[in-house]
Amino acid sequence: MSTSPTISFIGAGNMASAIIGGMLDSGYKAANIWVSAPDDGHLQSIRKKFGVSVTTDNRYCAQQADMVVLAVKPQVMADVCRDIAPVVQNTRPLMVSIAAGLTAETLDEWLAGGLPLVRVMPNTPSLVGKGAAGLFANAQVEDVQKKMVESVFQSIGSALWVEDENLLHAVTALSGSGPAYFFLMLEALEDVAVDAGIEAGTARELAIQTMAGAAEMAACSEHDPGQLKRNVMSPGGTTEQAINTFEEGGLRELVRKAYGAAFKRSEEMARELAGKQ
Ligand SMILES: NC(=O)c1ccc[n+]([C@@H]2O[C@H](COP(=O)([O-])OP(=O)(O)OC[C@H]3O[C@@H](n4cnc5c(N)ncnc54)[C@H](OP(=O)(O)O)[C@@H]3O)[C@@H](O)[C@H]2O)c1
């Protein structure tokens, strides 16, 4: 592998654009990035925006690469993989899939077997450089390749490895679906603040800034979230009243149930996808 690896993206949608933007911001050279997708008009706008090389030929795109990022929807993945398999079996790049639910075994089979492969479960805040991704590597992936994929996903947020592929369901239920849990909390807080008389725009800004500030504190504090929570709760004060209300209302059990439902659905969707191909 060269010191400046060439990275090819098959698929030029939201995720590919987010990752490419992050990579360029963190110093990757556009000259080392290739992108392919069916629509040449769309590709030309990607080329203009990022300065990367583009082609409508997935095989040609894959052939250039030390690392191929499969950034297409799960429904077209089988066709894409089978099409590029003869090329990548020859050049043997690191294959990276960001598609939810498609197992390393299934992808490996479509790619004709034996290639180093990493599965990544990213999330939507990747689109603003604040993603949280879980990564799983199959046995063929070398340490240097792990570093390479890690640095790509760190350019759009956090990237953390799991040792067992099944834990990607647990990651899906945590950080994959997680942004929506926090959006729900924002929505609920905004609604009650508006009911209490705060103007809607002000309520939203205060709620968002509170969430962002709490997240920032949790990220950089030496204390765990429980301690940070207790630090805000003075005895007999307002926060204590609210937290007690959450606890008595069964918030923790509700979180457990919601998380479990997402986890179960992730497993079901993986089975459905495997059955359809
Ligand atoms: N968005 C997220 O936050 C998120 C989070 C986690 C995982 N993911 C996964 O990331 C993957 C991509 O998601 P996305 O949101 O970026 O989807 P997207 O915006 O719909 O992008 C898909 C891209 O694939 C292209 N494409 C379709 N058929 C193709 C083919 N045969 N060969 C090459 N390219 C083809 C599409 O081109 P056209 O538009 O020209 O058809 C489009 O550029 C999905 O597997 C999704 O499950 C996304």
The ligand as an ORCA input file, in Angstrom:
! r2SCAN-3c Opt
* xyz 0 1
  N     -27.296      8.657      5.658
  C     -26.943      8.163      6.840
  O     -26.918      8.848      7.838
  C     -26.514      6.739      6.999
  C     -26.263      6.256      8.275
  C     -25.835      4.946      8.397
  C     -25.646      4.144      7.273
  N     -25.931      4.651      6.042
  C     -25.735      3.783      4.872
  O     -24.916      4.444      3.946
  C     -25.246      3.992      2.622
  C     -25.428      5.205      1.728
  O     -26.448      6.016      2.286
  P     -26.726      7.479      1.741
  O     -27.591      8.133      2.758
  O     -25.448      8.113      1.317
  O     -27.606      7.111      0.443
  P     -27.878      7.996     -0.863
  O     -27.733      9.434     -0.538
  O     -29.147      7.498     -1.446
  O     -26.672      7.603     -1.810
  C     -26.574      6.389     -2.512
  C     -25.664      6.604     -3.699
  O     -25.501      5.366     -4.384
  C     -25.586      5.631     -5.778
  N     -25.905      4.418     -6.520
  C     -27.121      3.840     -6.737
  N     -26.956      2.721     -7.496
  C     -25.620      2.615     -7.740
  C     -24.820      1.692     -8.465
  N     -25.345      0.636     -9.083
  N     -23.486      1.905     -8.523
  C     -22.920      2.978     -7.903
  N     -23.620      3.878     -7.205
  C     -24.959      3.693     -7.115
  C     -26.651      6.695     -5.861
  O     -26.596      7.329     -7.116
  P     -27.944      8.004     -7.742
  O     -28.391      9.010     -6.743
  O     -27.444      8.568     -9.010
  O     -28.923      6.870     -7.888
  C     -26.206      7.608     -4.725
  O     -25.161      8.435     -5.150
  C     -26.508      3.150      2.752
  O     -26.170      1.793      2.673
  C     -27.035      3.486      4.138
  O     -27.679      2.379      4.716
  C     -26.346      5.927      5.875
*
